[in-house]
């Protein structure tokens, strides 16, 4: 008995702006340039390459060339393409990463508490005897 596989094309499932945005966010989380170009190609195919190329102000062959894996597509082209797809690029701060060593250290006292503790401790004064 042989197993039959059907072809899968993600472009068939990219039918709403919310799904497209979620798809791109997941791809961006992978931090892979070629994967991003492949995802933009999927979205452009879902929306229609000719329409997307016209809206982005590039030729259809130029769009295929810009989205092929390994292409050195510039930010301006990506921005035009994203705008043509009805999306926008946003930047958010990274969540601070805590190193395992920093997590093991005991928490520091707030500055106010340390300052009050410093005032409460008597200072030790060392005086040298004068030579006669």
Residue pairs with C-beta under 8 A, 6 or more apart in sequence:
9 42
9 45
10 23
10 42
11 42
11 43
11 45
11 46
12 46
13 19
14 20
14 23
14 42
14 43
14 46
15 46
17 86
17 87
20 43
20 46
20 85
20 87
21 87
23 39
23 42
23 43
24 36
24 39
24 40
24 43
24 87
27 35
27 36
27 39
28 36
34 69
34 70
36 78
37 66
37 67
37 68
37 69
37 71
37 73
38 67
38 69
40 67
40 78
40 81
40 82
40 85
41 67
41 68
43 85
44 52
44 53
44 63
44 67
44 81
44 85
47 85
49 60
49 63
49 64
50 60
52 63
52 81
52 84
52 85
53 59
53 60
53 62
53 63
53 84
55 83
55 84
56 63
56 77
56 80
56 81
56 83
56 84
57 80
57 84
58 66
58 77
58 80
58 81
63 81
65 71
66 73
66 77
66 81
67 73
67 81
79 89
82 88
82 89
108 114
109 117
